[in-house]
Amino acid sequence: ADRWLQGEGMALRRQVAEELDRLAAGRVGAVELAQRWSGDEHADLRLRHAADLALRRAGDGLTDPNRLNKLAAWFDAANRTRDLLRTTVRADLAVVELLLAWTAANPAPSKGSIR
């Protein structure tokens, strides 16, 4: 765990958070981001980080049924996408659909949010 924290693990987690914020704000496209995320061996780990972020950001919104349904649907899609990464399906095509759903399930954070 210490090696992960000192190495690329935390850097990748921060990168995922920054990229998802940029996606939600419309500063990067889902297709471009999906291609970048699926371009190396860390695609599955990026999806795990994204799921952790979605859960953490959900916070108090979990009492809102509409928000809860969106989050549950996004987690289902994330699990399906992770399963697809182990098949012959093009990884970027599997990831792009999930990223398109990100903005609906996770609105852009307000300025000053803590990561």
Chimera marker file (.cmm) of the C-alpha trace (Angstrom):
<marker_set name="trace">
<marker id="1" x="0.000" y="0.000" z="0.000" r="1" g="1" b="0" radius="0.5"/>
<marker id="2" x="2.809" y="2.392" z="0.857" r="1" g="1" b="0" radius="0.5"/>
<marker id="3" x="4.465" y="1.715" z="-2.485" r="1" g="1" b="0" radius="0.5"/>
<marker id="4" x="1.146" y="2.405" z="-4.240" r="1" g="1" b="0" radius="0.5"/>
<marker id="5" x="0.731" y="5.699" z="-2.368" r="1" g="1" b="0" radius="0.5"/>
<marker id="6" x="4.303" y="6.780" z="-3.104" r="1" g="1" b="0" radius="0.5"/>
<marker id="7" x="4.221" y="5.649" z="-6.724" r="1" g="1" b="0" radius="0.5"/>
<marker id="8" x="1.804" y="6.161" z="-9.554" r="1" g="1" b="0" radius="0.5"/>
<marker id="9" x="-1.314" y="5.009" z="-7.682" r="1" g="1" b="0" radius="0.5"/>
<marker id="10" x="-2.272" y="8.315" z="-6.100" r="1" g="1" b="0" radius="0.5"/>
<marker id="11" x="-1.133" y="10.276" z="-9.138" r="1" g="1" b="0" radius="0.5"/>
<marker id="12" x="-3.455" y="8.208" z="-11.327" r="1" g="1" b="0" radius="0.5"/>
<marker id="13" x="-6.331" y="8.704" z="-8.891" r="1" g="1" b="0" radius="0.5"/>
<marker id="14" x="-5.809" y="12.495" z="-8.929" r="1" g="1" b="0" radius="0.5"/>
<marker id="15" x="-5.589" y="12.439" z="-12.717" r="1" g="1" b="0" radius="0.5"/>
<marker id="16" x="-8.905" y="10.566" z="-12.967" r="1" g="1" b="0" radius="0.5"/>
<marker id="17" x="-10.573" y="13.119" z="-10.676" r="1" g="1" b="0" radius="0.5"/>
<marker id="18" x="-9.223" y="16.042" z="-12.703" r="1" g="1" b="0" radius="0.5"/>
<marker id="19" x="-10.239" y="14.483" z="-16.008" r="1" g="1" b="0" radius="0.5"/>
<marker id="20" x="-13.758" y="13.710" z="-14.795" r="1" g="1" b="0" radius="0.5"/>
<marker id="21" x="-14.109" y="17.307" z="-13.590" r="1" g="1" b="0" radius="0.5"/>
<marker id="22" x="-12.993" y="18.521" z="-17.021" r="1" g="1" b="0" radius="0.5"/>
<marker id="23" x="-15.469" y="16.133" z="-18.665" r="1" g="1" b="0" radius="0.5"/>
<marker id="24" x="-18.348" y="17.370" z="-16.505" r="1" g="1" b="0" radius="0.5"/>
<marker id="25" x="-17.385" y="20.977" z="-17.288" r="1" g="1" b="0" radius="0.5"/>
<marker id="26" x="-17.274" y="20.269" z="-21.027" r="1" g="1" b="0" radius="0.5"/>
<marker id="27" x="-13.545" y="20.992" z="-21.352" r="1" g="1" b="0" radius="0.5"/>
<marker id="28" x="-12.741" y="17.527" z="-22.710" r="1" g="1" b="0" radius="0.5"/>
<marker id="29" x="-14.798" y="15.198" z="-24.870" r="1" g="1" b="0" radius="0.5"/>
<marker id="30" x="-15.894" y="11.720" z="-23.832" r="1" g="1" b="0" radius="0.5"/>
<marker id="31" x="-14.431" y="10.110" z="-26.960" r="1" g="1" b="0" radius="0.5"/>
<marker id="32" x="-11.033" y="11.756" z="-26.464" r="1" g="1" b="0" radius="0.5"/>
<marker id="33" x="-10.967" y="10.799" z="-22.798" r="1" g="1" b="0" radius="0.5"/>
<marker id="34" x="-12.094" y="7.218" z="-23.503" r="1" g="1" b="0" radius="0.5"/>
<marker id="35" x="-9.281" y="6.794" z="-26.005" r="1" g="1" b="0" radius="0.5"/>
<marker id="36" x="-6.763" y="8.120" z="-23.513" r="1" g="1" b="0" radius="0.5"/>
<marker id="37" x="-8.091" y="5.948" z="-20.666" r="1" g="1" b="0" radius="0.5"/>
<marker id="38" x="-8.137" y="2.772" z="-22.721" r="1" g="1" b="0" radius="0.5"/>
<marker id="39" x="-4.724" y="3.377" z="-24.286" r="1" g="1" b="0" radius="0.5"/>
<marker id="40" x="-2.715" y="1.613" z="-21.580" r="1" g="1" b="0" radius="0.5"/>
<marker id="41" x="-2.947" y="-1.135" z="-18.988" r="1" g="1" b="0" radius="0.5"/>
<marker id="42" x="-4.609" y="1.086" z="-16.355" r="1" g="1" b="0" radius="0.5"/>
<marker id="43" x="-8.130" y="1.275" z="-17.850" r="1" g="1" b="0" radius="0.5"/>
<marker id="44" x="-9.651" y="-1.008" z="-15.207" r="1" g="1" b="0" radius="0.5"/>
<marker id="45" x="-7.966" y="0.915" z="-12.390" r="1" g="1" b="0" radius="0.5"/>
<marker id="46" x="-9.222" y="4.216" z="-13.815" r="1" g="1" b="0" radius="0.5"/>
<marker id="47" x="-12.784" y="2.863" z="-13.770" r="1" g="1" b="0" radius="0.5"/>
<marker id="48" x="-12.340" y="1.780" z="-10.146" r="1" g="1" b="0" radius="0.5"/>
<marker id="49" x="-11.113" y="5.265" z="-9.236" r="1" g="1" b="0" radius="0.5"/>
<marker id="50" x="-14.065" y="6.813" z="-11.082" r="1" g="1" b="0" radius="0.5"/>
<marker id="51" x="-16.480" y="4.603" z="-9.136" r="1" g="1" b="0" radius="0.5"/>
<marker id="52" x="-14.848" y="5.604" z="-5.845" r="1" g="1" b="0" radius="0.5"/>
<marker id="53" x="-15.158" y="9.261" z="-6.817" r="1" g="1" b="0" radius="0.5"/>
<marker id="54" x="-18.802" y="8.876" z="-7.789" r="1" g="1" b="0" radius="0.5"/>
<marker id="55" x="-19.612" y="7.327" z="-4.443" r="1" g="1" b="0" radius="0.5"/>
<marker id="56" x="-17.671" y="9.938" z="-2.497" r="1" g="1" b="0" radius="0.5"/>
<marker id="57" x="-19.292" y="12.804" z="-4.393" r="1" g="1" b="0" radius="0.5"/>
<marker id="58" x="-22.765" y="11.369" z="-3.946" r="1" g="1" b="0" radius="0.5"/>
<marker id="59" x="-22.708" y="12.305" z="-0.273" r="1" g="1" b="0" radius="0.5"/>
<marker id="60" x="-26.001" y="13.714" z="0.939" r="1" g="1" b="0" radius="0.5"/>
<marker id="61" x="-27.604" y="13.282" z="-2.467" r="1" g="1" b="0" radius="0.5"/>
<marker id="62" x="-28.229" y="9.611" z="-1.751" r="1" g="1" b="0" radius="0.5"/>
<marker id="63" x="-31.526" y="10.507" z="-0.083" r="1" g="1" b="0" radius="0.5"/>
<marker id="64" x="-32.804" y="11.964" z="-3.363" r="1" g="1" b="0" radius="0.5"/>
<marker id="65" x="-34.478" y="9.069" z="-5.262" r="1" g="1" b="0" radius="0.5"/>
<marker id="66" x="-33.680" y="10.582" z="-8.669" r="1" g="1" b="0" radius="0.5"/>
<marker id="67" x="-30.017" y="11.002" z="-7.754" r="1" g="1" b="0" radius="0.5"/>
<marker id="68" x="-29.879" y="7.515" z="-6.265" r="1" g="1" b="0" radius="0.5"/>
<marker id="69" x="-31.314" y="5.971" z="-9.445" r="1" g="1" b="0" radius="0.5"/>
<marker id="70" x="-28.787" y="7.816" z="-11.635" r="1" g="1" b="0" radius="0.5"/>
<marker id="71" x="-25.927" y="6.717" z="-9.422" r="1" g="1" b="0" radius="0.5"/>
<marker id="72" x="-27.105" y="3.083" z="-9.357" r="1" g="1" b="0" radius="0.5"/>
<marker id="73" x="-27.443" y="3.061" z="-13.144" r="1" g="1" b="0" radius="0.5"/>
<marker id="74" x="-23.960" y="4.520" z="-13.500" r="1" g="1" b="0" radius="0.5"/>
<marker id="75" x="-22.460" y="1.872" z="-11.197" r="1" g="1" b="0" radius="0.5"/>
<marker id="76" x="-24.190" y="-0.878" z="-13.191" r="1" g="1" b="0" radius="0.5"/>
<marker id="77" x="-22.728" y="0.589" z="-16.373" r="1" g="1" b="0" radius="0.5"/>
<marker id="78" x="-19.278" y="0.828" z="-14.761" r="1" g="1" b="0" radius="0.5"/>
<marker id="79" x="-19.382" y="-2.852" z="-13.803" r="1" g="1" b="0" radius="0.5"/>
<marker id="80" x="-20.498" y="-3.855" z="-17.303" r="1" g="1" b="0" radius="0.5"/>
<marker id="81" x="-17.729" y="-1.736" z="-18.807" r="1" g="1" b="0" radius="0.5"/>
<marker id="82" x="-15.098" y="-3.336" z="-16.577" r="1" g="1" b="0" radius="0.5"/>
<marker id="83" x="-16.359" y="-6.765" z="-17.692" r="1" g="1" b="0" radius="0.5"/>
<marker id="84" x="-16.171" y="-5.693" z="-21.332" r="1" g="1" b="0" radius="0.5"/>
<marker id="85" x="-12.533" y="-4.688" z="-20.901" r="1" g="1" b="0" radius="0.5"/>
<marker id="86" x="-11.746" y="-8.391" z="-20.501" r="1" g="1" b="0" radius="0.5"/>
<marker id="87" x="-13.272" y="-9.239" z="-23.894" r="1" g="1" b="0" radius="0.5"/>
<marker id="88" x="-12.382" y="-8.476" z="-27.498" r="1" g="1" b="0" radius="0.5"/>
<marker id="89" x="-14.619" y="-5.386" z="-27.561" r="1" g="1" b="0" radius="0.5"/>
<marker id="90" x="-12.691" y="-2.206" z="-28.330" r="1" g="1" b="0" radius="0.5"/>
<marker id="91" x="-11.963" y="-0.727" z="-24.930" r="1" g="1" b="0" radius="0.5"/>
<marker id="92" x="-12.422" y="2.879" z="-26.045" r="1" g="1" b="0" radius="0.5"/>
<marker id="93" x="-15.938" y="2.137" z="-27.294" r="1" g="1" b="0" radius="0.5"/>
<marker id="94" x="-16.837" y="0.454" z="-24.020" r="1" g="1" b="0" radius="0.5"/>
<marker id="95" x="-15.486" y="3.354" z="-21.958" r="1" g="1" b="0" radius="0.5"/>
<marker id="96" x="-17.001" y="6.184" z="-24.015" r="1" g="1" b="0" radius="0.5"/>
<marker id="97" x="-20.579" y="5.211" z="-23.152" r="1" g="1" b="0" radius="0.5"/>
<marker id="98" x="-19.744" y="5.214" z="-19.464" r="1" g="1" b="0" radius="0.5"/>
<marker id="99" x="-18.086" y="8.621" z="-19.711" r="1" g="1" b="0" radius="0.5"/>
<marker id="100" x="-21.094" y="10.043" z="-21.534" r="1" g="1" b="0" radius="0.5"/>
<marker id="101" x="-23.254" y="8.961" z="-18.606" r="1" g="1" b="0" radius="0.5"/>
<marker id="102" x="-20.854" y="10.549" z="-16.112" r="1" g="1" b="0" radius="0.5"/>
<marker id="103" x="-22.112" y="14.099" z="-16.537" r="1" g="1" b="0" radius="0.5"/>
<marker id="104" x="-25.719" y="13.049" z="-15.912" r="1" g="1" b="0" radius="0.5"/>
<marker id="105" x="-24.855" y="11.061" z="-12.795" r="1" g="1" b="0" radius="0.5"/>
<marker id="106" x="-22.200" y="13.431" z="-11.428" r="1" g="1" b="0" radius="0.5"/>
<marker id="107" x="-22.669" y="17.146" z="-11.977" r="1" g="1" b="0" radius="0.5"/>
<marker id="108" x="-19.538" y="19.288" z="-12.023" r="1" g="1" b="0" radius="0.5"/>
<marker id="109" x="-18.285" y="19.967" z="-8.506" r="1" g="1" b="0" radius="0.5"/>
<marker id="110" x="-18.457" y="23.485" z="-7.174" r="1" g="1" b="0" radius="0.5"/>
<marker id="111" x="-15.258" y="25.472" z="-6.880" r="1" g="1" b="0" radius="0.5"/>
<marker id="112" x="-13.309" y="24.776" z="-3.774" r="1" g="1" b="0" radius="0.5"/>
<marker id="113" x="-14.353" y="21.136" z="-3.437" r="1" g="1" b="0" radius="0.5"/>
<marker id="114" x="-11.964" y="18.904" z="-1.556" r="1" g="1" b="0" radius="0.5"/>
<marker id="115" x="-10.528" y="15.872" z="-3.310" r="1" g="1" b="0" radius="0.5"/>
<link id1="1" id2="2" r="1" g="1" b="0" radius="0.2"/>
<link id1="2" id2="3" r="1" g="1" b="0" radius="0.2"/>
<link id1="3" id2="4" r="1" g="1" b="0" radius="0.2"/>
<link id1="4" id2="5" r="1" g="1" b="0" radius="0.2"/>
<link id1="5" id2="6" r="1" g="1" b="0" radius="0.2"/>
<link id1="6" id2="7" r="1" g="1" b="0" radius="0.2"/>
<link id1="7" id2="8" r="1" g="1" b="0" radius="0.2"/>
<link id1="8" id2="9" r="1" g="1" b="0" radius="0.2"/>
<link id1="9" id2="10" r="1" g="1" b="0" radius="0.2"/>
<link id1="10" id2="11" r="1" g="1" b="0" radius="0.2"/>
<link id1="11" id2="12" r="1" g="1" b="0" radius="0.2"/>
<link id1="12" id2="13" r="1" g="1" b="0" radius="0.2"/>
<link id1="13" id2="14" r="1" g="1" b="0" radius="0.2"/>
<link id1="14" id2="15" r="1" g="1" b="0" radius="0.2"/>
<link id1="15" id2="16" r="1" g="1" b="0" radius="0.2"/>
<link id1="16" id2="17" r="1" g="1" b="0" radius="0.2"/>
<link id1="17" id2="18" r="1" g="1" b="0" radius="0.2"/>
<link id1="18" id2="19" r="1" g="1" b="0" radius="0.2"/>
<link id1="19" id2="20" r="1" g="1" b="0" radius="0.2"/>
<link id1="20" id2="21" r="1" g="1" b="0" radius="0.2"/>
<link id1="21" id2="22" r="1" g="1" b="0" radius="0.2"/>
<link id1="22" id2="23" r="1" g="1" b="0" radius="0.2"/>
<link id1="23" id2="24" r="1" g="1" b="0" radius="0.2"/>
<link id1="24" id2="25" r="1" g="1" b="0" radius="0.2"/>
<link id1="25" id2="26" r="1" g="1" b="0" radius="0.2"/>
<link id1="26" id2="27" r="1" g="1" b="0" radius="0.2"/>
<link id1="27" id2="28" r="1" g="1" b="0" radius="0.2"/>
<link id1="28" id2="29" r="1" g="1" b="0" radius="0.2"/>
<link id1="29" id2="30" r="1" g="1" b="0" radius="0.2"/>
<link id1="30" id2="31" r="1" g="1" b="0" radius="0.2"/>
<link id1="31" id2="32" r="1" g="1" b="0" radius="0.2"/>
<link id1="32" id2="33" r="1" g="1" b="0" radius="0.2"/>
<link id1="33" id2="34" r="1" g="1" b="0" radius="0.2"/>
<link id1="34" id2="35" r="1" g="1" b="0" radius="0.2"/>
<link id1="35" id2="36" r="1" g="1" b="0" radius="0.2"/>
<link id1="36" id2="37" r="1" g="1" b="0" radius="0.2"/>
<link id1="37" id2="38" r="1" g="1" b="0" radius="0.2"/>
<link id1="38" id2="39" r="1" g="1" b="0" radius="0.2"/>
<link id1="39" id2="40" r="1" g="1" b="0" radius="0.2"/>
<link id1="40" id2="41" r="1" g="1" b="0" radius="0.2"/>
<link id1="41" id2="42" r="1" g="1" b="0" radius="0.2"/>
<link id1="42" id2="43" r="1" g="1" b="0" radius="0.2"/>
<link id1="43" id2="44" r="1" g="1" b="0" radius="0.2"/>
<link id1="44" id2="45" r="1" g="1" b="0" radius="0.2"/>
<link id1="45" id2="46" r="1" g="1" b="0" radius="0.2"/>
<link id1="46" id2="47" r="1" g="1" b="0" radius="0.2"/>
<link id1="47" id2="48" r="1" g="1" b="0" radius="0.2"/>
<link id1="48" id2="49" r="1" g="1" b="0" radius="0.2"/>
<link id1="49" id2="50" r="1" g="1" b="0" radius="0.2"/>
<link id1="50" id2="51" r="1" g="1" b="0" radius="0.2"/>
<link id1="51" id2="52" r="1" g="1" b="0" radius="0.2"/>
<link id1="52" id2="53" r="1" g="1" b="0" radius="0.2"/>
<link id1="53" id2="54" r="1" g="1" b="0" radius="0.2"/>
<link id1="54" id2="55" r="1" g="1" b="0" radius="0.2"/>
<link id1="55" id2="56" r="1" g="1" b="0" radius="0.2"/>
<link id1="56" id2="57" r="1" g="1" b="0" radius="0.2"/>
<link id1="57" id2="58" r="1" g="1" b="0" radius="0.2"/>
<link id1="58" id2="59" r="1" g="1" b="0" radius="0.2"/>
<link id1="59" id2="60" r="1" g="1" b="0" radius="0.2"/>
<link id1="60" id2="61" r="1" g="1" b="0" radius="0.2"/>
<link id1="61" id2="62" r="1" g="1" b="0" radius="0.2"/>
<link id1="62" id2="63" r="1" g="1" b="0" radius="0.2"/>
<link id1="63" id2="64" r="1" g="1" b="0" radius="0.2"/>
<link id1="64" id2="65" r="1" g="1" b="0" radius="0.2"/>
<link id1="65" id2="66" r="1" g="1" b="0" radius="0.2"/>
<link id1="66" id2="67" r="1" g="1" b="0" radius="0.2"/>
<link id1="67" id2="68" r="1" g="1" b="0" radius="0.2"/>
<link id1="68" id2="69" r="1" g="1" b="0" radius="0.2"/>
<link id1="69" id2="70" r="1" g="1" b="0" radius="0.2"/>
<link id1="70" id2="71" r="1" g="1" b="0" radius="0.2"/>
<link id1="71" id2="72" r="1" g="1" b="0" radius="0.2"/>
<link id1="72" id2="73" r="1" g="1" b="0" radius="0.2"/>
<link id1="73" id2="74" r="1" g="1" b="0" radius="0.2"/>
<link id1="74" id2="75" r="1" g="1" b="0" radius="0.2"/>
<link id1="75" id2="76" r="1" g="1" b="0" radius="0.2"/>
<link id1="76" id2="77" r="1" g="1" b="0" radius="0.2"/>
<link id1="77" id2="78" r="1" g="1" b="0" radius="0.2"/>
<link id1="78" id2="79" r="1" g="1" b="0" radius="0.2"/>
<link id1="79" id2="80" r="1" g="1" b="0" radius="0.2"/>
<link id1="80" id2="81" r="1" g="1" b="0" radius="0.2"/>
<link id1="81" id2="82" r="1" g="1" b="0" radius="0.2"/>
<link id1="82" id2="83" r="1" g="1" b="0" radius="0.2"/>
<link id1="83" id2="84" r="1" g="1" b="0" radius="0.2"/>
<link id1="84" id2="85" r="1" g="1" b="0" radius="0.2"/>
<link id1="85" id2="86" r="1" g="1" b="0" radius="0.2"/>
<link id1="86" id2="87" r="1" g="1" b="0" radius="0.2"/>
<link id1="87" id2="88" r="1" g="1" b="0" radius="0.2"/>
<link id1="88" id2="89" r="1" g="1" b="0" radius="0.2"/>
<link id1="89" id2="90" r="1" g="1" b="0" radius="0.2"/>
<link id1="90" id2="91" r="1" g="1" b="0" radius="0.2"/>
<link id1="91" id2="92" r="1" g="1" b="0" radius="0.2"/>
<link id1="92" id2="93" r="1" g="1" b="0" radius="0.2"/>
<link id1="93" id2="94" r="1" g="1" b="0" radius="0.2"/>
<link id1="94" id2="95" r="1" g="1" b="0" radius="0.2"/>
<link id1="95" id2="96" r="1" g="1" b="0" radius="0.2"/>
<link id1="96" id2="97" r="1" g="1" b="0" radius="0.2"/>
<link id1="97" id2="98" r="1" g="1" b="0" radius="0.2"/>
<link id1="98" id2="99" r="1" g="1" b="0" radius="0.2"/>
<link id1="99" id2="100" r="1" g="1" b="0" radius="0.2"/>
<link id1="100" id2="101" r="1" g="1" b="0" radius="0.2"/>
<link id1="101" id2="102" r="1" g="1" b="0" radius="0.2"/>
<link id1="102" id2="103" r="1" g="1" b="0" radius="0.2"/>
<link id1="103" id2="104" r="1" g="1" b="0" radius="0.2"/>
<link id1="104" id2="105" r="1" g="1" b="0" radius="0.2"/>
<link id1="105" id2="106" r="1" g="1" b="0" radius="0.2"/>
<link id1="106" id2="107" r="1" g="1" b="0" radius="0.2"/>
<link id1="107" id2="108" r="1" g="1" b="0" radius="0.2"/>
<link id1="108" id2="109" r="1" g="1" b="0" radius="0.2"/>
<link id1="109" id2="110" r="1" g="1" b="0" radius="0.2"/>
<link id1="110" id2="111" r="1" g="1" b="0" radius="0.2"/>
<link id1="111" id2="112" r="1" g="1" b="0" radius="0.2"/>
<link id1="112" id2="113" r="1" g="1" b="0" radius="0.2"/>
<link id1="113" id2="114" r="1" g="1" b="0" radius="0.2"/>
<link id1="114" id2="115" r="1" g="1" b="0" radius="0.2"/>
</marker_set>
